[in-house]
Amino acid sequence: MSFIKSTKAFSYSAFGLIFAAATCLGAPQSDDQLQALVKAAISPVMQQHNIPGLAVALTIKGQPHYFNYGVAAKDTGQKVSENTLFEVGSVSKTYTATLAGYAQATGKLDLSTKASTLWPELKGSAFDNISVLQLGTYSAGGLPLQFPPESDTPDKMLGYYQQWKQVFPAGSHRLYSNPSLGLFGYLTAKSLGQPFAQAMTETLLPKLGLKHTFIEVPASEEKLYAQGYDKNDNPVRLTPGALYAEAYGIKTSAADLLRYVEANLKAANLEQPLQKAVAATHTGYYTVDDMTQGLGWERYHYPISLEKLQAGNSTAMAMEPHKVKWLNPPQPEPANVLYNKTGATGGFGAYVAFVPSKDIGIVILANKNYPNAERVKIAHEIFSALDD
């Protein structure tokens, strides 16, 4: 979940009938059955939250399926498609984590390295005793959700980090944080000897075959960039802040994001360093309640109840500190787990989830930020029907 700054500026009964039919007949097989299932799950949410446009993409045993609803921009009436570009907010953190895994797999980065070793300007600060891994798992000791407004620019962030004081001992608590994950990505890029955007766009994204995933949307793709809308239905797009590219800057399409999910589901098809990179993001480092923290991704035993999955993606999980139980050694991907990540900007809401043992994954992208609980409910309903 993320709360990113932005520019200032069918019925439930129908779902019950369709879902009951799907349950009686087994998991949906045809495109028509899938279309009915997805439409019944998303229609009430789009109506309740006045969402202009929404894209759902499913991968089921290697087969992609796309379902598009509404408009990418209200002024033009352009329809949403699987190629429409959406801001995905904190889903970006999983890409950053994969880049870190790649740096580790190629021998450029050791996650146990102290932050000030990679960025000497931090020597003499709290970061002398905070590892790259602790930054990547939000356990540095209480870095906040956002930079203070006065420090939220590239030229002010170093001063902020230099004076920041820990609230908790490093490694003791999870507190979800853009400054934490952002610094994790920044240090990863330092280990690679490149600016972060260059390392992401020239190395990782091409190696993953992602041709429609961007930090800055090029002019040639601008026509595909959806317009976001805030809670008052005013048009809004992302306003970059410090380390935004690392923490919440990705724009991508449902089709490209589904390719990324498929890479996570079938990492064995990737080149060797990328296989190790994906495995690093799937590794469990500690637990908080029912959630196991990976790098970027958050993991749960599967099947999981809707209530537990919503709790793991709740405002309390994002806004409050939680004591952690470290896994020693870190736990590679076990059988029967679900990975997920939410993301939001001022005008967009995203959710991604996948279950490797079932070979299923889902992408839900909207050009309005609506509650995480609703996104999770949509995915849980669809996965439950597919798993029958």
TIKE-811998 format. One record per residue (C-alpha): residue number from 1; x, y, z. Coordinates in nm, 2 decimals, decimal comma. Last residue first. Example, Ala and Ser with C-alpha at 12.3 -4.5 7.8 and 13.67 -1.06 7.14 Angstrom:
BEGIN
nr:2&u:1,37&v:-0,11&w:0,71
nr:1&u:1,23&v:-0,45&w:0,78
This chain:
BEGIN
nr:388&u:-1,26&v:-2,47&w:-0,77
nr:387&u:-0,93&v:-2,27&w:-0,78
nr:386&u:-1,05&v:-2,04&w:-1,06
nr:385&u:-1,35&v:-1,94&w:-0,86
nr:384&u:-1,15&v:-1,86&w:-0,55
nr:383&u:-0,89&v:-1,68&w:-0,76
nr:382&u:-1,16&v:-1,45&w:-0,90
nr:381&u:-1,32&v:-1,38&w:-0,56
nr:380&u:-0,98&v:-1,32&w:-0,40
nr:379&u:-0,87&v:-1,08&w:-0,67
nr:378&u:-1,18&v:-0,87&w:-0,64
nr:377&u:-1,17&v:-0,87&w:-0,26
nr:376&u:-0,80&v:-0,76&w:-0,26
nr:375&u:-0,89&v:-0,46&w:-0,48
nr:374&u:-1,18&v:-0,37&w:-0,26
nr:373&u:-0,98&v:-0,40&w:0,06
nr:372&u:-0,71&v:-0,18&w:-0,10
nr:371&u:-0,95&v:0,11&w:-0,11
nr:370&u:-0,98&v:0,32&w:-0,43
nr:369&u:-0,72&v:0,53&w:-0,61
nr:368&u:-0,85&v:0,61&w:-0,95
nr:367&u:-0,72&v:0,53&w:-1,30
nr:366&u:-0,75&v:0,16&w:-1,23
nr:365&u:-0,52&v:-0,14&w:-1,27
nr:364&u:-0,59&v:-0,50&w:-1,16
nr:363&u:-0,33&v:-0,77&w:-1,24
nr:362&u:-0,39&v:-1,13&w:-1,17
nr:361&u:-0,18&v:-1,45&w:-1,15
nr:360&u:-0,24&v:-1,82&w:-1,18
nr:359&u:0,01&v:-2,11&w:-1,21
nr:358&u:-0,16&v:-2,30&w:-0,92
nr:357&u:0,17&v:-2,37&w:-0,73
nr:356&u:0,30&v:-2,02&w:-0,83
nr:355&u:0,01&v:-1,82&w:-0,69
nr:354&u:0,00&v:-1,47&w:-0,81
nr:353&u:-0,12&v:-1,12&w:-0,70
nr:352&u:-0,10&v:-0,77&w:-0,83
nr:351&u:-0,30&v:-0,46&w:-0,72
nr:350&u:-0,31&v:-0,11&w:-0,86
nr:349&u:-0,48&v:0,22&w:-0,78
nr:348&u:-0,44&v:0,55&w:-0,97
nr:347&u:-0,50&v:0,92&w:-0,92
nr:346&u:-0,30&v:1,03&w:-0,61
nr:345&u:-0,07&v:0,73&w:-0,65
nr:344&u:-0,13&v:0,38&w:-0,55
nr:343&u:0,02&v:0,04&w:-0,52
nr:342&u:-0,06&v:-0,30&w:-0,38
nr:341&u:0,16&v:-0,61&w:-0,38
nr:340&u:0,09&v:-0,98&w:-0,37
nr:339&u:0,25&v:-1,32&w:-0,34
nr:338&u:0,04&v:-1,63&w:-0,27
nr:337&u:0,19&v:-1,95&w:-0,13
nr:336&u:0,14&v:-2,32&w:-0,18
nr:335&u:0,48&v:-2,47&w:-0,17
nr:334&u:0,77&v:-2,28&w:-0,01
nr:333&u:0,97&v:-2,01&w:-0,17
nr:332&u:1,31&v:-1,98&w:0,00
nr:331&u:1,31&v:-1,90&w:0,37
nr:330&u:1,58&v:-1,67&w:0,52
nr:329&u:1,80&v:-1,86&w:0,77
nr:328&u:1,70&v:-1,76&w:1,02
nr:327&u:1,35&v:-1,62&w:0,97
nr:326&u:1,32&v:-1,29&w:1,15
nr:325&u:1,01&v:-1,24&w:1,37
nr:324&u:0,90&v:-0,87&w:1,33
nr:323&u:0,74&v:-0,62&w:1,56
nr:322&u:0,49&v:-0,40&w:1,38
nr:321&u:0,50&v:-0,02&w:1,33
nr:320&u:0,18&v:0,14&w:1,20
nr:319&u:0,09&v:0,31&w:0,88
nr:318&u:0,10&v:0,04&w:0,61
nr:317&u:-0,02&v:-0,26&w:0,82
nr:316&u:-0,28&v:-0,04&w:0,98
nr:315&u:-0,40&v:0,09&w:0,64
nr:314&u:-0,47&v:-0,27&w:0,55
nr:313&u:-0,30&v:-0,50&w:0,30
nr:312&u:-0,22&v:-0,78&w:0,54
nr:311&u:-0,56&v:-0,74&w:0,70
nr:310&u:-0,72&v:-0,77&w:0,36
nr:309&u:-0,54&v:-1,10&w:0,30
nr:308&u:-0,65&v:-1,23&w:0,64
nr:307&u:-1,01&v:-1,13&w:0,59
nr:306&u:-1,03&v:-1,28&w:0,25
nr:305&u:-0,91&v:-1,62&w:0,38
nr:304&u:-0,59&v:-1,77&w:0,25
nr:303&u:-0,53&v:-2,07&w:0,03
nr:302&u:-0,24&v:-2,03&w:0,01
nr:301&u:0,01&v:-1,93&w:0,28
nr:300&u:0,10&v:-1,56&w:0,24
nr:299&u:0,38&v:-1,36&w:0,09
nr:298&u:0,46&v:-0,99&w:0,04
nr:297&u:0,66&v:-0,89&w:-0,26
nr:296&u:0,91&v:-0,60&w:-0,26
nr:295&u:1,19&v:-0,81&w:-0,12
nr:294&u:1,01&v:-1,07&w:0,08
nr:293&u:0,81&v:-1,01&w:0,40
nr:292&u:0,60&v:-1,31&w:0,53
nr:291&u:0,24&v:-1,21&w:0,62
nr:290&u:0,01&v:-1,39&w:0,85
nr:289&u:0,11&v:-1,19&w:1,17
nr:288&u:0,44&v:-1,02&w:1,08
nr:287&u:0,70&v:-1,26&w:0,95
nr:286&u:1,06&v:-1,22&w:0,85
nr:285&u:1,30&v:-1,27&w:0,56
nr:284&u:1,10&v:-1,47&w:0,31
nr:283&u:1,26&v:-1,53&w:-0,03
nr:282&u:1,04&v:-1,44&w:-0,33
nr:281&u:1,25&v:-1,13&w:-0,41
nr:280&u:1,57&v:-1,33&w:-0,40
nr:279&u:1,42&v:-1,60&w:-0,62
nr:278&u:1,35&v:-1,34&w:-0,88
nr:277&u:1,71&v:-1,22&w:-0,88
nr:276&u:1,84&v:-1,58&w:-0,89
nr:275&u:1,64&v:-1,65&w:-1,20
nr:274&u:1,75&v:-1,32&w:-1,34
nr:273&u:2,12&v:-1,41&w:-1,30
nr:272&u:2,05&v:-1,74&w:-1,48
nr:271&u:1,86&v:-1,63&w:-1,78
nr:270&u:1,48&v:-1,65&w:-1,75
nr:269&u:1,26&v:-1,96&w:-1,83
nr:268&u:1,32&v:-2,09&w:-1,47
nr:267&u:1,16&v:-1,77&w:-1,35
nr:266&u:0,82&v:-1,91&w:-1,44
nr:265&u:0,57&v:-1,75&w:-1,20
nr:264&u:0,78&v:-1,44&w:-1,15
nr:263&u:0,83&v:-1,40&w:-1,53
nr:262&u:0,46&v:-1,46&w:-1,57
nr:261&u:0,39&v:-1,17&w:-1,33
nr:260&u:0,62&v:-0,95&w:-1,54
nr:259&u:0,44&v:-1,05&w:-1,85
nr:258&u:0,11&v:-0,96&w:-1,67
nr:257&u:0,26&v:-0,62&w:-1,60
nr:256&u:0,33&v:-0,57&w:-1,97
nr:255&u:-0,03&v:-0,66&w:-2,07
nr:254&u:-0,19&v:-0,46&w:-1,79
nr:253&u:0,02&v:-0,16&w:-1,90
nr:252&u:0,30&v:0,02&w:-1,72
nr:251&u:0,40&v:0,33&w:-1,54
nr:250&u:0,67&v:0,29&w:-1,27
nr:249&u:0,75&v:0,57&w:-1,02
nr:248&u:0,66&v:0,45&w:-0,68
nr:247&u:0,97&v:0,37&w:-0,47
nr:246&u:1,28&v:0,37&w:-0,69
nr:245&u:1,16&v:0,63&w:-0,94
nr:244&u:1,02&v:0,84&w:-0,66
nr:243&u:1,36&v:0,87&w:-0,49
nr:242&u:1,28&v:1,23&w:-0,37
nr:241&u:0,95&v:1,35&w:-0,52
nr:240&u:0,78&v:1,32&w:-0,86
nr:239&u:0,43&v:1,46&w:-0,89
nr:238&u:0,21&v:1,18&w:-1,03
nr:237&u:-0,10&v:1,27&w:-1,23
nr:236&u:-0,43&v:1,43&w:-1,16
nr:235&u:-0,77&v:1,50&w:-1,32
nr:234&u:-1,03&v:1,60&w:-1,06
nr:233&u:-1,28&v:1,33&w:-0,96
nr:232&u:-1,30&v:1,45&w:-0,60
nr:231&u:-1,11&v:1,14&w:-0,48
nr:230&u:-0,84&v:1,20&w:-0,74
nr:229&u:-0,86&v:1,11&w:-1,11
nr:228&u:-0,58&v:0,96&w:-1,32
nr:227&u:-0,55&v:1,02&w:-1,70
nr:226&u:-0,43&v:0,71&w:-1,88
nr:225&u:-0,10&v:0,72&w:-2,07
nr:224&u:-0,16&v:0,55&w:-2,41
nr:223&u:-0,13&v:0,88&w:-2,61
nr:222&u:0,19&v:0,95&w:-2,43
nr:221&u:0,37&v:0,65&w:-2,58
nr:220&u:0,57&v:0,82&w:-2,85
nr:219&u:0,64&v:1,11&w:-2,61
nr:218&u:0,82&v:0,88&w:-2,37
nr:217&u:0,66&v:0,79&w:-2,04
nr:216&u:0,92&v:0,85&w:-1,77
nr:215&u:0,97&v:0,55&w:-1,53
nr:214&u:0,85&v:0,32&w:-1,80
nr:213&u:0,71&v:-0,03&w:-1,88
nr:212&u:0,59&v:-0,09&w:-2,23
nr:211&u:0,89&v:-0,30&w:-2,36
nr:210&u:0,91&v:-0,55&w:-2,08
nr:209&u:1,12&v:-0,84&w:-2,21
nr:208&u:1,26&v:-0,92&w:-1,86
nr:207&u:1,61&v:-0,85&w:-1,98
nr:206&u:1,48&v:-0,52&w:-2,14
nr:205&u:1,33&v:-0,41&w:-1,80
nr:204&u:1,64&v:-0,50&w:-1,60
nr:203&u:1,93&v:-0,34&w:-1,79
nr:202&u:1,86&v:-0,02&w:-1,99
nr:201&u:1,54&v:0,09&w:-1,81
nr:200&u:1,62&v:-0,01&w:-1,46
nr:199&u:1,99&v:0,06&w:-1,46
nr:198&u:1,94&v:0,39&w:-1,63
nr:197&u:1,67&v:0,50&w:-1,40
nr:196&u:1,88&v:0,41&w:-1,10
nr:195&u:2,19&v:0,60&w:-1,21
nr:194&u:2,47&v:0,36&w:-1,28
nr:193&u:2,77&v:0,21&w:-1,10
nr:192&u:2,59&v:-0,12&w:-1,02
nr:191&u:2,65&v:-0,08&w:-0,65
nr:190&u:2,53&v:0,28&w:-0,67
nr:189&u:2,21&v:0,16&w:-0,84
nr:188&u:2,14&v:-0,08&w:-0,55
nr:187&u:2,21&v:0,21&w:-0,31
nr:186&u:1,94&v:0,42&w:-0,47
nr:185&u:1,70&v:0,12&w:-0,47
nr:184&u:1,74&v:0,06&w:-0,10
nr:183&u:1,72&v:0,44&w:-0,04
nr:182&u:1,38&v:0,43&w:-0,20
nr:181&u:1,27&v:0,13&w:0,00
nr:180&u:1,35&v:0,31&w:0,32
nr:179&u:1,24&v:0,66&w:0,22
nr:178&u:0,91&v:0,51&w:0,08
nr:177&u:0,83&v:0,34&w:0,41
nr:176&u:0,63&v:0,06&w:0,56
nr:175&u:0,73&v:0,03&w:0,93
nr:174&u:0,85&v:-0,32&w:1,02
nr:173&u:1,02&v:-0,34&w:1,36
nr:172&u:1,32&v:-0,50&w:1,52
nr:171&u:1,58&v:-0,50&w:1,24
nr:170&u:1,75&v:-0,17&w:1,33
nr:169&u:1,66&v:-0,07&w:1,69
nr:168&u:1,35&v:0,14&w:1,70
nr:167&u:1,29&v:0,52&w:1,66
nr:166&u:1,61&v:0,58&w:1,47
nr:165&u:1,73&v:0,93&w:1,42
nr:164&u:1,74&v:1,11&w:1,09
nr:163&u:2,01&v:1,39&w:1,06
nr:162&u:2,21&v:1,24&w:0,77
nr:161&u:1,91&v:1,09&w:0,60
nr:160&u:1,73&v:1,43&w:0,58
nr:159&u:2,05&v:1,61&w:0,46
nr:158&u:2,08&v:1,35&w:0,18
nr:157&u:1,72&v:1,40&w:0,08
nr:156&u:1,74&v:1,77&w:0,02
nr:155&u:1,88&v:1,79&w:-0,33
nr:154&u:1,67&v:1,50&w:-0,47
nr:153&u:1,35&v:1,66&w:-0,33
nr:152&u:1,11&v:1,56&w:-0,05
nr:151&u:1,30&v:1,71&w:0,24
nr:150&u:1,07&v:2,01&w:0,31
nr:149&u:0,76&v:1,79&w:0,26
nr:148&u:0,88&v:1,53&w:0,52
nr:147&u:0,97&v:1,22&w:0,33
nr:146&u:0,69&v:0,96&w:0,33
nr:145&u:0,59&v:0,64&w:0,52
nr:144&u:0,84&v:0,71&w:0,79
nr:143&u:1,19&v:0,56&w:0,86
nr:142&u:1,13&v:0,37&w:1,19
nr:141&u:1,43&v:0,15&w:1,26
nr:140&u:1,57&v:0,02&w:0,93
nr:139&u:1,31&v:-0,26&w:0,91
nr:138&u:1,13&v:-0,16&w:0,59
nr:137&u:1,24&v:-0,48&w:0,42
nr:136&u:1,47&v:-0,33&w:0,16
nr:135&u:1,62&v:-0,09&w:0,41
nr:134&u:1,69&v:-0,38&w:0,64
nr:133&u:1,85&v:-0,57&w:0,35
nr:132&u:2,08&v:-0,27&w:0,27
nr:131&u:2,20&v:-0,28&w:0,62
nr:130&u:2,16&v:-0,02&w:0,90
nr:129&u:2,44&v:0,04&w:1,15
nr:128&u:2,64&v:0,32&w:0,98
nr:127&u:2,31&v:0,44&w:0,86
nr:126&u:2,23&v:0,61&w:1,19
nr:125&u:2,48&v:0,88&w:1,08
nr:124&u:2,86&v:0,91&w:1,11
nr:123&u:2,91&v:0,80&w:0,75
nr:122&u:2,61&v:0,89&w:0,53
nr:121&u:2,82&v:1,07&w:0,27
nr:120&u:3,00&v:0,74&w:0,22
nr:119&u:2,71&v:0,60&w:0,03
nr:118&u:2,78&v:0,23&w:-0,03
nr:117&u:2,95&v:0,19&w:0,31
nr:116&u:2,70&v:0,42&w:0,47
nr:115&u:2,42&v:0,17&w:0,39
nr:114&u:2,59&v:-0,12&w:0,57
nr:113&u:2,64&v:-0,43&w:0,35
nr:112&u:2,44&v:-0,73&w:0,45
nr:111&u:2,25&v:-0,72&w:0,11
nr:110&u:2,58&v:-0,78&w:-0,07
nr:109&u:2,57&v:-0,62&w:-0,41
nr:108&u:2,78&v:-0,64&w:-0,73
nr:107&u:2,82&v:-1,02&w:-0,75
nr:106&u:2,59&v:-1,07&w:-1,05
nr:105&u:2,32&v:-1,24&w:-0,84
nr:104&u:2,33&v:-0,95&w:-0,59
nr:103&u:2,29&v:-0,68&w:-0,85
nr:102&u:2,01&v:-0,89&w:-1,00
nr:101&u:1,83&v:-0,92&w:-0,67
nr:100&u:1,86&v:-0,55&w:-0,63
nr:99&u:1,70&v:-0,50&w:-0,97
nr:98&u:1,43&v:-0,74&w:-0,86
nr:97&u:1,37&v:-0,53&w:-0,55
nr:96&u:1,34&v:-0,22&w:-0,76
nr:95&u:1,08&v:-0,40&w:-0,98
nr:94&u:0,89&v:-0,51&w:-0,66
nr:93&u:0,90&v:-0,15&w:-0,53
nr:92&u:0,72&v:-0,03&w:-0,84
nr:91&u:0,41&v:-0,20&w:-0,72
nr:90&u:0,43&v:0,10&w:-0,49
nr:89&u:0,26&v:0,33&w:-0,73
nr:88&u:0,12&v:0,16&w:-1,04
nr:87&u:0,07&v:0,45&w:-1,27
nr:86&u:-0,13&v:0,32&w:-1,56
nr:85&u:-0,05&v:0,29&w:-1,93
nr:84&u:-0,32&v:0,16&w:-2,16
nr:83&u:-0,20&v:-0,15&w:-2,36
nr:82&u:-0,45&v:-0,39&w:-2,22
nr:81&u:-0,72&v:-0,15&w:-2,33
nr:80&u:-0,91&v:0,13&w:-2,16
nr:79&u:-1,14&v:0,32&w:-2,40
nr:78&u:-1,06&v:0,68&w:-2,50
nr:77&u:-1,36&v:0,90&w:-2,40
nr:76&u:-1,15&v:1,21&w:-2,48
nr:75&u:-1,24&v:1,42&w:-2,17
nr:74&u:-1,30&v:1,11&w:-1,95
nr:73&u:-0,96&v:0,96&w:-2,00
nr:72&u:-0,87&v:0,60&w:-1,99
nr:71&u:-1,23&v:0,50&w:-2,02
nr:70&u:-1,45&v:0,22&w:-1,90
nr:69&u:-1,37&v:-0,15&w:-1,87
nr:68&u:-1,10&v:-0,39&w:-2,00
nr:67&u:-1,07&v:-0,76&w:-1,96
nr:66&u:-0,76&v:-0,94&w:-2,07
nr:65&u:-0,67&v:-1,31&w:-2,07
nr:64&u:-0,32&v:-1,45&w:-2,08
nr:63&u:-0,25&v:-1,83&w:-2,10
nr:62&u:0,05&v:-1,97&w:-1,91
nr:61&u:-0,15&v:-2,19&w:-1,68
nr:60&u:-0,40&v:-1,91&w:-1,61
nr:59&u:-0,26&v:-1,56&w:-1,65
nr:58&u:-0,52&v:-1,29&w:-1,58
nr:57&u:-0,54&v:-0,92&w:-1,67
nr:56&u:-0,79&v:-0,68&w:-1,54
nr:55&u:-0,81&v:-0,32&w:-1,66
nr:54&u:-1,01&v:-0,04&w:-1,50
nr:53&u:-1,15&v:0,29&w:-1,62
nr:52&u:-1,36&v:0,58&w:-1,48
nr:51&u:-1,38&v:0,45&w:-1,12
nr:50&u:-1,69&v:0,60&w:-0,95
nr:49&u:-1,61&v:0,43&w:-0,62
nr:48&u:-1,94&v:0,24&w:-0,58
nr:47&u:-1,99&v:0,19&w:-0,95
nr:46&u:-1,64&v:0,06&w:-1,02
nr:45&u:-1,66&v:-0,16&w:-0,72
nr:44&u:-2,00&v:-0,31&w:-0,81
nr:43&u:-1,87&v:-0,38&w:-1,16
nr:42&u:-1,55&v:-0,55&w:-1,06
nr:41&u:-1,65&v:-0,90&w:-0,94
nr:40&u:-1,94&v:-0,95&w:-1,17
nr:39&u:-1,73&v:-0,84&w:-1,47
nr:38&u:-1,45&v:-1,07&w:-1,38
nr:37&u:-1,67&v:-1,38&w:-1,35
nr:36&u:-1,88&v:-1,30&w:-1,66
nr:35&u:-1,57&v:-1,25&w:-1,87
nr:34&u:-1,41&v:-1,57&w:-1,73
nr:33&u:-1,73&v:-1,76&w:-1,83
nr:32&u:-1,73&v:-1,60&w:-2,18
nr:31&u:-1,36&v:-1,67&w:-2,22
nr:30&u:-1,42&v:-2,04&w:-2,16
nr:29&u:-1,29&v:-2,25&w:-1,87
nr:28&u:-1,44&v:-2,12&w:-1,55
nr:27&u:-1,36&v:-2,35&w:-1,25
nr:26&u:-1,63&v:-2,61&w:-1,18
nr:25&u:-1,98&v:-2,62&w:-1,31
nr:24&u:-2,15&v:-2,58&w:-0,98
nr:23&u:-1,90&v:-2,32&w:-0,85
nr:22&u:-1,93&v:-2,12&w:-1,18
nr:21&u:-2,31&v:-2,13&w:-1,15
nr:20&u:-2,29&v:-2,01&w:-0,79
nr:19&u:-2,05&v:-1,73&w:-0,90
nr:18&u:-2,29&v:-1,62&w:-1,17
nr:17&u:-2,59&v:-1,62&w:-0,95
nr:16&u:-2,41&v:-1,44&w:-0,66
nr:15&u:-2,25&v:-1,19&w:-0,90
nr:14&u:-2,60&v:-1,10&w:-1,02
nr:13&u:-2,71&v:-1,05&w:-0,66
nr:12&u:-2,41&v:-0,82&w:-0,60
nr:11&u:-2,54&v:-0,60&w:-0,89
nr:10&u:-2,39&v:-0,56&w:-1,24
nr:9&u:-0,50&v:2,05&w:-0,86
nr:8&u:-0,28&v:1,98&w:-0,64
nr:7&u:-0,05&v:1,74&w:-0,83
nr:6&u:0,01&v:1,41&w:-0,65
nr:5&u:0,16&v:1,29&w:-0,33
nr:4&u:0,19&v:0,91&w:-0,28
nr:3&u:0,00&v:0,71&w:-0,03
nr:2&u:0,12&v:0,36&w:-0,06
nr:1&u:0,00&v:0,00&w:0,00
